[in-house]
Amino acid sequence: MARILIVDDTPGNMVLTSIMLESEGHTLFCAERALVGIDIARRELPDLVLMDVQMPEMDGIAAVAILKDDPRTRAIPVVALTAYVMKGDRERMLAAGFDGYIEKPIDYVNFVAEIRRLVGPQQTSGQE
C-alpha cells in the first residue's frame, strides 16, 4: 500500500480523509500546516501528498512550489485537496504545479479512483 501525507488545517477534513485512506490500507502521515508537511515530505518521502490549498501561514500553492523545487521531493505527486471549485480552478491548480485536483466536499468514489490513479495499481490491488 502507499505511504500518503495529508496536509490540511481543518480537523474534520483530516479525519474524513484519513478514514477513507486507511480503509484502503494506506499508511498515513498528517500535518496541519504547510511547513510541517514540507518537513515530513522531506523526511519520509511519501508516495503521495494530499495538500489543502487554503491554509494559514503558507498556502498549498506556495508549499507545492517548494516541494517541486526540491530535488528530494520533486517526483512525489502532490494533489490539491480544495474547496476551490469554480470554473478554471482545476487548471489554475495544475498550472501551479499540482499533479492532481480533488474537490471538497470529497466524493468517496472519485477520491479513491484519483488516489489509485496516482499511486498506481500495484499499490492498491492488495497483491504483492
C-alpha positions in Angstrom: 0.0 0.0 0.0 1.0 3.6 -0.5 2.5 6.0 2.1 0.4 9.2 1.9 0.9 12.6 3.5 -2.2 14.6 4.2 -1.7 18.4 4.8 -5.0 20.0 5.9 -5.6 22.6 8.7 -9.3 21.5 9.2 -9.6 18.7 11.7 -12.8 17.3 10.2 -11.3 17.1 6.7 -8.2 15.4 8.1 -10.3 12.8 9.9 -12.6 12.1 6.9 -9.6 11.8 4.5 -7.7 9.6 7.0 -10.7 7.2 7.4 -11.1 6.8 3.6 -7.4 6.2 3.0 -7.0 3.8 6.0 -9.9 1.8 4.7 -7.9 1.3 1.5 -4.9 0.1 3.6 -2.6 3.1 3.1 -0.1 4.3 5.7 -0.6 7.9 6.6 1.3 10.9 7.8 -0.6 14.0 8.8 0.3 17.7 9.1 -2.0 20.7 10.0 0.3 23.3 8.5 2.2 23.5 5.2 5.7 24.0 6.7 5.3 20.9 8.9 4.0 19.0 5.8 7.1 20.0 3.8 9.3 18.8 6.6 7.5 15.5 6.8 7.7 15.1 3.0 11.4 15.7 3.0 12.0 13.2 5.9 9.5 10.4 4.9 9.4 10.7 1.1 5.8 9.6 0.8 4.3 8.1 -2.3 1.7 10.9 -2.5 0.9 14.2 -0.8 -2.7 15.5 -0.5 -2.4 19.2 0.1 -5.1 21.6 1.2 -4.8 24.8 -0.8 -6.2 27.4 1.7 -4.2 27.3 5.0 -2.8 29.8 7.4 0.9 30.8 7.4 1.5 29.3 3.9 -1.0 28.1 1.3 -0.8 24.9 -0.6 0.3 26.7 -3.8 3.4 28.1 -2.1 4.0 24.7 -0.5 3.8 22.7 -3.8 6.3 25.1 -5.3 8.8 24.4 -2.5 8.2 20.6 -2.9 8.6 20.7 -6.7 11.7 22.8 -6.4 13.5 20.4 -4.0 15.3 17.5 -5.8 14.4 15.2 -2.9 10.6 15.7 -3.2 10.2 16.8 -6.9 9.0 13.5 -8.1 6.4 13.0 -5.4 2.9 13.6 -6.8 1.1 16.4 -4.9 -2.7 16.7 -5.2 -4.7 19.8 -4.5 -7.4 19.0 -2.0 -9.5 22.0 -2.2 -12.9 23.8 -1.9 -11.8 26.0 -4.9 -14.3 24.6 -7.4 -15.1 27.5 -9.7 -14.5 27.3 -13.4 -10.8 27.5 -14.1 -9.7 26.5 -10.6 -8.6 23.0 -11.7 -6.5 24.4 -14.5 -5.0 27.0 -12.1 -4.0 24.4 -9.6 -2.4 22.1 -12.2 -0.6 25.1 -13.7 0.7 25.9 -10.2 2.4 22.5 -10.1 -0.1 20.1 -8.6 -0.3 16.7 -10.2 -4.0 16.2 -9.4 -7.0 18.0 -8.1 -9.7 16.7 -5.7 -12.7 18.9 -4.9 -14.2 19.3 -1.4 -16.6 18.1 -0.3 -15.0 14.8 -1.2 -16.9 12.2 -3.2 -15.7 8.8 -2.0 -15.7 7.0 -5.3 -13.9 9.8 -7.2 -11.5 10.3 -4.3 -10.5 6.6 -4.3 -10.2 6.5 -8.1 -7.9 9.5 -8.1 -5.7 8.0 -5.4 -5.4 4.8 -7.3 -4.5 6.7 -10.5 -1.7 8.5 -8.7 -0.2 5.7 -6.6 -0.6 3.0 -9.3 -2.5 -0.3 -9.3 0.4 -2.2 -7.8 0.0 -0.3 -4.5 -3.8 -0.6 -4.2 -4.6 -4.1 -5.6 -3.6 -6.0 -2.4 -1.3 -8.2 -4.4 2.4 -8.2 -3.6 
